[in-house]
Amino acid sequence: MFGLNPQEMIARELQQAVELLHRDMERVEFWADALGHFSTPIPDYEASDSRLDEFMLPPRRGKDERDAPAHEAKI
């Protein structure tokens, strides 16, 4: 850097500053986009829209049925 004349040094510093500015702008755009997505309300849940309906578990048994031995359990 000492071998550069003042004009080249200024040009190099300016180039580095512009590169930093570009990185900062990318970060600002990223966080602005994230904030935009977090500020929109979550859509209402519709159970009919869920693919989880294909994997329904059997209904839970009551406490009395769980405590009874298997051969006495009500089915």
MIMINU-318547 format. One record per atom (N, C-alpha, C): residue number from 0; atom name; x, y, z. Coordinates in Angstrom, 3 decimals, decimal comma. Layout:
BEGIN
SITE    nr   atom         px         py         pz
SITE   NUM     CA          X          Y          Z
...
# end
This chain:
BEGIN
SITE    nr   atom         px         py         pz
SITE     0      N      0,827     -1,193      0,000
SITE     0     CA      0,000      0,000      0,000
SITE     0      C      0,872      1,258      0,000
SITE     1      N      2,087      1,132      0,546
SITE     1     CA      2,955      2,296      0,579
SITE     1      C      3,479      2,648     -0,808
SITE     2      N      3,484      1,680     -1,734
SITE     2     CA      3,981      1,933     -3,074
SITE     2      C      2,959      2,631     -3,956
SITE     3      N      1,725      2,786     -3,484
SITE     3     CA      0,667      3,410     -4,286
SITE     3      C      0,714      4,924     -4,124
SITE     4      N      0,359      5,598     -5,189
SITE     4     CA      0,268      7,053     -5,065
SITE     4      C     -1,047      7,399     -4,377
SITE     5      N     -1,214      8,609     -3,896
SITE     5     CA     -2,419      8,991     -3,149
SITE     5      C     -3,718      8,745     -3,929
SITE     6      N     -3,710      8,952     -5,213
SITE     6     CA     -4,925      8,751     -6,007
SITE     6      C     -5,317      7,265     -6,013
SITE     7      N     -4,354      6,363     -6,149
SITE     7     CA     -4,629      4,931     -6,121
SITE     7      C     -5,100      4,482     -4,742
SITE     8      N     -4,506      5,059     -3,687
SITE     8     CA     -4,927      4,728     -2,321
SITE     8      C     -6,377      5,136     -2,094
SITE     9      N     -6,741      6,316     -2,544
SITE     9     CA     -8,121      6,801     -2,387
SITE     9      C     -9,079      5,924     -3,183
SITE    10      N     -8,686      5,548     -4,403
SITE    10     CA     -9,535      4,688     -5,226
SITE    10      C     -9,742      3,335     -4,554
SITE    11      N     -8,668      2,772     -3,968
SITE    11     CA     -8,781      1,485     -3,278
SITE    11      C     -9,690      1,599     -2,054
SITE    12      N     -9,534      2,643     -1,266
SITE    12     CA    -10,393      2,860     -0,089
SITE    12      C    -11,849      3,034     -0,502
SITE    13      N    -12,066      3,783     -1,573
SITE    13     CA    -13,425      3,987     -2,071
SITE    13      C    -14,035      2,664     -2,516
SITE    14      N    -13,256      1,835     -3,213
SITE    14     CA    -13,741      0,530     -3,653
SITE    14      C    -14,119     -0,343     -2,461
SITE    15      N    -13,292     -0,351     -1,428
SITE    15     CA    -13,599     -1,131     -0,232
SITE    15      C    -14,867     -0,616      0,454
SITE    16      N    -15,009      0,705      0,496
SITE    16     CA    -16,207      1,290      1,116
SITE    16      C    -17,458      0,902      0,334
SITE    17      N    -17,370      0,891     -0,986
SITE    17     CA    -18,517      0,510     -1,813
SITE    17      C    -18,858     -0,965     -1,603
SITE    18      N    -17,841     -1,820     -1,503
SITE    18     CA    -18,082     -3,238     -1,240
SITE    18      C    -18,771     -3,444      0,099
SITE    19      N    -18,324     -2,729      1,128
SITE    19     CA    -18,992     -2,804      2,437
SITE    19      C    -20,428     -2,317      2,359
SITE    20      N    -20,641     -1,268      1,598
SITE    20     CA    -21,992     -0,734      1,433
SITE    20      C    -22,908     -1,764      0,762
SITE    21      N    -22,392     -2,467     -0,246
SITE    21     CA    -23,182     -3,506     -0,915
SITE    21      C    -23,554     -4,616      0,063
SITE    22      N    -22,596     -5,044      0,888
SITE    22     CA    -22,899     -6,091      1,872
SITE    22      C    -23,931     -5,605      2,883
SITE    23      N    -23,789     -4,355      3,319
SITE    23     CA    -24,766     -3,805      4,267
SITE    23      C    -26,149     -3,710      3,636
SITE    24      N    -26,203     -3,331      2,377
SITE    24     CA    -27,499     -3,234      1,691
SITE    24      C    -28,149     -4,614      1,578
SITE    25      N    -27,356     -5,644      1,315
SITE    25     CA    -27,899     -7,002      1,253
SITE    25      C    -28,468     -7,413      2,603
SITE    26      N    -27,765     -7,069      3,680
SITE    26     CA    -28,262     -7,382      5,020
SITE    26      C    -29,551     -6,632      5,314
SITE    27      N    -29,615     -5,364      4,931
SITE    27     CA    -30,832     -4,567      5,156
SITE    27      C    -31,995     -5,167      4,372
SITE    28      N    -31,758     -5,549      3,116
SITE    28     CA    -32,823     -6,159      2,310
SITE    28      C    -33,290     -7,471      2,923
SITE    29      N    -32,346     -8,285      3,397
SITE    29     CA    -32,704     -9,559      4,024
SITE    29      C    -33,598     -9,336      5,241
SITE    30      N    -33,174     -8,441      6,148
SITE    30     CA    -33,936     -8,224      7,379
SITE    30      C    -35,251     -7,506      7,113
SITE    31      N    -35,291     -6,635      6,119
SITE    31     CA    -36,556     -5,980      5,767
SITE    31      C    -37,548     -7,006      5,228
SITE    32      N    -37,056     -7,930      4,422
SITE    32     CA    -37,912     -8,990      3,897
SITE    32      C    -38,413     -9,884      5,032
SITE    33      N    -37,521    -10,240      5,953
SITE    33     CA    -37,927    -11,068      7,096
SITE    33      C    -38,975    -10,353      7,934
SITE    34      N    -38,761     -9,085      8,178
SITE    34     CA    -39,729     -8,318      8,966
SITE    34      C    -41,072     -8,252      8,256
SITE    35      N    -41,044     -8,105      6,947
SITE    35     CA    -42,290     -8,078      6,180
SITE    35      C    -43,073     -9,370      6,318
SITE    36      N    -42,369    -10,496      6,345
SITE    36     CA    -43,062    -11,779      6,484
SITE    36      C    -43,571    -11,987      7,899
SITE    37      N    -42,855    -11,510      8,884
SITE    37     CA    -43,309    -11,675     10,262
SITE    37      C    -44,436    -10,718     10,631
SITE    38      N    -44,592     -9,651      9,879
SITE    38     CA    -45,635     -8,689     10,223
SITE    38      C    -46,980     -9,035      9,590
SITE    39      N    -47,016    -10,023      8,686
SITE    39     CA    -48,297    -10,441      8,116
SITE    39      C    -48,944    -11,452      9,049
SITE    40      N    -50,269    -11,400      9,184
SITE    40     CA    -50,930    -12,332     10,099
SITE    40      C    -50,838    -13,773      9,592
SITE    41      N    -50,861    -14,686     10,520
SITE    41     CA    -50,851    -16,104     10,179
SITE    41      C    -52,226    -16,463      9,642
SITE    42      N    -52,302    -17,175      8,530
SITE    42     CA    -53,622    -17,526      7,993
SITE    42      C    -54,371    -18,444      8,952
SITE    43      N    -55,698    -18,372      8,896
SITE    43     CA    -56,527    -19,217      9,750
SITE    43      C    -56,296    -20,685      9,415
SITE    44      N    -56,341    -21,514     10,435
SITE    44     CA    -56,137    -22,945     10,257
SITE    44      C    -57,454    -23,582      9,855
SITE    45      N    -57,406    -24,354      8,828
SITE    45     CA    -58,568    -25,120      8,390
SITE    45      C    -58,184    -26,597      8,449
SITE    46      N    -58,862    -27,360      9,297
SITE    46     CA    -58,522    -28,768      9,461
SITE    46      C    -58,667    -29,531      8,152
SITE    47      N    -59,580    -29,124      7,316
SITE    47     CA    -59,784    -29,838      6,052
SITE    47      C    -58,613    -29,646      5,100
SITE    48      N    -57,807    -28,614      5,335
SITE    48     CA    -56,653    -28,362      4,478
SITE    48      C    -55,450    -29,225      4,853
SITE    49      N    -55,547    -29,905      5,961
SITE    49     CA    -54,392    -30,622      6,484
SITE    49      C    -54,285    -32,021      5,901
SITE    50      N    -53,086    -32,394      5,528
SITE    50     CA    -52,851    -33,764      5,070
SITE    50      C    -52,723    -34,697      6,261
SITE    51      N    -52,710    -34,142      7,467
SITE    51     CA    -52,598    -34,981      8,660
SITE    51      C    -53,839    -35,833      8,870
SITE    52      N    -54,944    -35,474      8,234
SITE    52     CA    -56,164    -36,269      8,359
SITE    52      C    -55,925    -37,705      7,909
SITE    53      N    -54,966    -37,922      7,037
SITE    53     CA    -54,670    -39,265      6,556
SITE    53      C    -54,035    -40,127      7,645
SITE    54      N    -53,528    -39,513      8,687
SITE    54     CA    -52,794    -40,228      9,716
SITE    54      C    -53,472    -40,087     11,080
SITE    55      N    -54,771    -40,193     11,107
SITE    55     CA    -55,513    -40,023     12,354
SITE    55      C    -55,214    -41,177     13,319
SITE    56      N    -54,968    -40,834     14,575
SITE    56     CA    -54,751    -41,828     15,610
SITE    56      C    -56,094    -42,295     16,150
SITE    57      N    -56,147    -43,490     16,698
SITE    57     CA    -57,413    -43,927     17,305
SITE    57      C    -57,710    -43,060     18,521
SITE    58      N    -58,972    -42,952     18,899
SITE    58     CA    -59,315    -42,118     20,058
SITE    58      C    -58,643    -42,652     21,316
SITE    59      N    -58,348    -41,738     22,223
SITE    59     CA    -57,708    -42,136     23,483
SITE    59      C    -58,708    -42,854     24,368
SITE    60      N    -58,215    -43,839     25,073
SITE    60     CA    -59,071    -44,546     26,021
SITE    60      C    -59,120    -43,741     27,310
SITE    61      N    -60,168    -43,952     28,070
SITE    61     CA    -60,309    -43,273     29,351
SITE    61      C    -59,331    -43,821     30,368
SITE    62      N    -59,179    -43,139     31,497
SITE    62     CA    -58,233    -43,547     32,543
SITE    62      C    -58,546    -44,942     33,057
SITE    63      N    -59,821    -45,266     33,265
SITE    63     CA    -60,195    -46,585     33,785
SITE    63      C    -59,773    -47,681     32,819
SITE    64      N    -59,916    -47,449     31,538
SITE    64     CA    -59,566    -48,463     30,546
SITE    64      C    -58,051    -48,656     30,460
SITE    65      N    -57,282    -47,596     30,662
SITE    65     CA    -55,829    -47,700     30,594
SITE    65      C    -55,274    -48,459     31,792
SITE    66      N    -55,905    -48,289     32,951
SITE    66     CA    -55,412    -48,928     34,161
SITE    66      C    -55,786    -50,407     34,251
SITE    67      N    -56,802    -50,806     33,533
SITE    67     CA    -57,255    -52,192     33,598
SITE    67      C    -56,275    -53,080     32,845
SITE    68      N    -56,112    -54,334     33,293
SITE    68     CA    -55,263    -55,272     32,552
SITE    68      C    -55,830    -55,470     31,146
SITE    69      N    -54,975    -55,868     30,231
SITE    69     CA    -55,354    -55,967     28,823
SITE    69      C    -56,549    -56,878     28,616
SITE    70      N    -56,642    -57,982     29,381
SITE    70     CA    -57,751    -58,914     29,150
SITE    70      C    -59,078    -58,364     29,705
SITE    71      N    -59,018    -57,322     30,552
SITE    71     CA    -60,237    -56,729     31,095
SITE    71      C    -60,590    -55,407     30,426
SITE    72      N    -59,755    -54,914     29,540
SITE    72     CA    -59,983    -53,609     28,922
SITE    72      C    -61,243    -53,635     28,083
SITE    73      N    -61,996    -52,539     28,141
SITE    73     CA    -63,210    -52,408     27,340
SITE    73      C    -62,796    -51,992     25,935
SITE    74      N    -63,380    -52,600     24,959
SITE    74     CA    -63,052    -52,254     23,577
SITE    74      C    -64,266    -51,694     22,903
# end
